Amino acid sequence: MSDQYKFSETSSTASEQASSPCAEKDAGSRIACDAGSRIACDAEPQTKKNEPNRYALLRYTLLNVYRRLFSLIFLANLAVFIAIMVTDRSLLAFVNAIAANLLVCGLARHQVVVNTLFLTLCCIPRSAPLRLRCIAAKVFHYGGVHSGCGVASFVWYIGLMVLVTQKYVAGAQEISTAVLALCYVILVLLASIIVVAYPKFRVKCHDYFELTHRFAGWMILGLFLALLLVFGNNARQVENRTLGGYLVRLPAFWFLMVAIVATVHPWLMLRKVPVQSEVLSKHAVRLRFDYAPTKLAKGIQLSKHPLRDWHGFATFPNPDNKSFSVLVSKAGDWTADAINNPPTHLWKRGVRLYGFGYATRMFRKIVVVTTGSGIGPCLSFLGEDNHPPFRVVWQTRSPLQTYGQDVLDMVHRMDTNPVVIDTNKSGRVDMLPIAMQLVKDFQAEAVFVISNAVVTKNLVFALEARGIPAFGPIFDS
């Protein structure tokens, strides 16, 4: 092992760190207190000053930015829905509202729109008030817009179904059997998308969620267009207008056209690209791509088959700054197969997407806390000349054996004294006191956490509850 990397053998509980940080843990083991890991030893014990705020659970969990965006959009739709139900109950009003929500739902996930949001909101200078920068840094919660519009479109659709069914039973000329059948098929597809998007199902059966979301979404757009054509054809006979003249005056038609274009656009850039696979260990592989450079916090969607499961990975620049790599750690069937059977070609689609780490550029100093292959997204900082000074805390098992010397060298380039915790020696360590002590000593403005969902959620909440701005990717970011 290189002498410049000394891995801390921190105790596995916060209480041990606080009470006897540099005491012997057993007969032949002491916590390393060198320059790189001293912060892990000096973490202060809990005091009333750094206890969580009593309203933290409400503010940072029940009313987080994602849920606020979802609630704002859903309640606004609900208010309009009630107003229309109380007044004229026009079918066209429901059709237009459904199409508008489907459009915003799709655009909220479109790569160009997401990148534009990051570039716009994260251009706030570091001289701006910290509160303003923290609000802008929550841009990665845009998934609340996507899900809010998706659920709202379902509510609107139920209202449309009620009116269509009533008119069909009453024998209205513009509601044919074909219209009714299309309406019910679309309703089933919308319901299936919402059911599989439930977080617990999404985590346990991600492949089913992705396939259902993609193909059911495509079918909804196609069937909704067919519904407009059939409905318009029936209506024009009643109103004595041409089908084209009817559609061009219908907002829902144009909303749907934009949604279809936005859906097709990423697939027009579907490419099979060569990849150089470097197996680092039985737990990790580095995939190198030489067709383009990369930038801070950009991710790429990769797949072995264009119509099956896609996986997102953060990119980081290679030494030549003309190509990039991704770090893949064993976390499931796809990643395990990538390690055991290194790919020579992979599919990519659309443009590379900015991730939550792009918000780091707004802060003067930051602390980055990560575990395992989460170091991959952190390495993207090497491609940004304007990144803020930062400290790195990386907890992983056997870092040198698992990820290799090259990765450790890049970590050292990011932070000359990184806190690297080898869990094979210390066990899993509570990183909250370490992060808090680093924030205090380094005078950092924010903490960015990149780990698995449970660790990220718990650590971000614990820091925010103590008044420390903290950010970490959420399940829908």
C-alpha positions, 0 to 999 in steps of 0.5 A, spaced: 500 500 500 502 506 498 504 510 504 500 516 502 494 513 504 493 511 511 486 508 512 482 509 519 480 504 523 475 507 526 470 504 532 463 502 529 459 506 534 459 514 535 459 513 542 466 509 542 468 515 537 466 520 542 468 517 549 475 514 547 477 516 540 484 514 540 484 508 545 485 501 544 480 497 541 483 490 542 490 488 544 493 490 538 489 495 534 489 502 535 485 508 531 489 511 526 490 518 528 494 521 522 493 527 518 488 524 513 484 520 519 485 525 525 478 528 524 475 521 525 478 521 531 476 528 534 469 527 533 465 531 538 460 527 543 453 529 542 451 535 546 444 539 546 447 544 541 447 539 536 441 535 537 436 535 532 430 540 531 424 538 534 420 540 528 425 536 523 421 530 522 416 534 519 420 539 515 425 535 512 421 528 511 414 529 511 414 536 508 421 535 504 421 539 497 419 533 493 413 532 497 411 540 497 412 540 489 407 534 488 402 537 493 402 544 490 401 541 483 396 536 485 392 541 489 392 546 484 389 540 479 384 538 484 382 545 485 381 546 477 378 539 477 372 541 482 371 548 479 370 544 472 365 539 476 361 544 479 360 548 473 360 546 466 363 539 466 365 540 459 369 533 456 374 538 452 376 541 459 377 534 461 381 532 455 385 538 455 387 538 462 389 530 461 393 532 455 397 538 459 398 534 465 401 528 461 406 533 457 408 536 463 409 529 466 414 527 460 417 534 460 419 533 467 423 527 465 426 529 459 434 530 459 434 537 455 429 540 460 432 537 466 439 539 464 436 546 463 433 546 470 440 545 473 444 550 468 439 555 470 438 554 477 445 552 479 448 559 476 447 562 482 454 565 485 457 563 491 456 570 494 448 570 494 445 568 501 446 561 503 439 560 504 437 562 496 443 557 494 440 551 498 433 552 495 436 552 488 440 546 490 434 542 491 433 542 484 434 535 483 427 534 487 424 535 480 421 528 480 415 531 485 413 535 478 413 528 474 409 524 479 404 530 481 402 531 474 402 523 473 397 522 479 393 528 477 392 526 470 389 519 473 384 523 477 382 528 471 382 521 467 377 518 472 373 524 472 373 524 464 371 516 464 365 518 469 362 523 464 364 519 458 360 513 461 354 517 463 354 520 456 354 513 453 349 510 457 344 516 455 346 515 448 350 521 446 352 521 439 359 523 440 360 517 444 361 511 440 363 504 443 370 505 440 371 511 444 368 508 451 373 502 449 379 506 448 378 510 455 377 504 459 384 501 456 387 508 457 385 508 464 388 501 466 394 503 463 395 509 467 393 505 473 398 500 472 404 505 471 402 509 478 401 502 482 408 500 479 411 506 481 410 505 488 417 506 492 417 499 495 415 495 489 419 500 485 425 498 489 424 490 489 422 489 482 425 495 478 425 491 472 418 490 472 417 498 474 421 500 468 418 496 463 411 497 465 413 505 465 416 505 458 411 501 454 405 503 458 407 510 457 408 509 450 401 506 449 398 511 453 400 516 448 398 512 442 392 510 444 390 517 447 392 520 440 387 515 437 382 517 442 382 524 440 382 522 432 376 518 434 372 523 438 374 528 433 371 524 428 365 523 432 364 530 434 365 533 427 359 530 424 355 533 430 358 540 429 359 539 421 367 541 421 373 537 418 377 533 422 383 537 421 380 543 423 377 540 429 384 538 431 388 544 430 383 548 435 384 543 440 389 544 445 390 537 447 392 535 440 398 540 440 400 538 448 400 531 445 404 532 439 409 535 444 409 530 449 410 525 443 416 528 440 419 529 447 418 521 448 421 520 441 427 525 442 432 521 446 431 514 442 433 518 436 440 518 439 440 511 441 447 508 439 451 502 441 458 504 443 465 501 444 467 500 452 473 498 455 472 494 461 477 494 467 475 489 472 478 492 478 476 486 483 470 481 484 466 487 486 467 492 481 469 494 474 471 500 471 468 502 464 472 506 459 468 510 454 472 514 449 467 517 444 466 524 448 469 528 454 465 529 460 463 534 465 461 535 473 456 531 475 453 528 468 450 521 468 449 516 463 444 511 461 447 504 459 444 498 457 446 491 454 439 491 450 436 497 448 429 495 450 430 492 456 433 495 463 437 501 463 441 503 468 444 510 470 451 511 472 455 517 474 461 519 469 468 522 471 474 524 466 479 520 464 486 523 465 486 525 458 480 529 459 477 527 452 474 521 454 470 518 461 469 512 465 464 510 470 465 505 476 460 499 477 460 496 483 456 489 484 449 491 487 444 486 483 444 482 477 446 487 471 452 489 475 454 483 477 454 480 470 458 486 468 463 484 473 463 477 471 462 478 463 466 485 462 462 488 456 465 490 450 459 494 447 453 497 451 447 501 448 447 509 450 441 513 449 439 521 449 444 526 452 448 525 459 444 528 464 446 532 470 445 529 477 444 533 484 452 533 484 452 539 480 449 544 485 456 543 489 458 549 484 454 554 488 458 553 495 464 556 497 466 549 501 463 543 502 464 536 505 463 530 501 461 523 504 460 517 500 460 509 501 462 504 496 462 505 489 459 512 491 466 515 490 465 514 482 460 520 482 465 524 486 470 523 481 466 527 476 469 533 480 476 532 477 473 535 470 471 541 473 476 547 474 471 551 478 469 546 483 469 549 491 474 546 496 472 540 499 473 534 504 472 527 502 469 522 507 469 515 504 467 508 507 468 502 503 471 495 504 478 494 502 479 500 498 485 498 495 483 491 493 476 493 491 478 499 487 485 499 485 491 504 486 488 509 480 482 510 484 485 512 490 490 516 486 484 520 484 481 521 491 487 524 493 487 529 487 480 531 490 482 531 497 490 531 499 487 528 506 481 524 505 478 520 510 478 513 508 475 508 512 476 501 511 470 497 513 474 490 513 478 493 519 473 497 523 466 495 521 461 500 519 462 507 522 457 512 524 459 518 519 454 523 522 459 525 528 465 525 523 461 529 518 459 534 523 466 535 525 469 536 518 464 541 517 466 545 523 473 544 522 473 546 515 468 551 515 464 548 510 457 551 507 454 544 506 455 536 506 453 532 499 452 525 501 452 519 496 451 512 498 445 507 498 438 509 499 438 508 507 444 511 509 443 517 504 436 518 507 438 518 514 445 522 514 442 527 510 436 528 515 440 528 521 445 533 518 439 538 516 435 536 523 442 539 526 442 546 521 447 543 517 445 544 509 445 537 506 444 534 500 443 527 497 440 523 491 433 521 492 429 515 490 426 519 484 432 524 482 
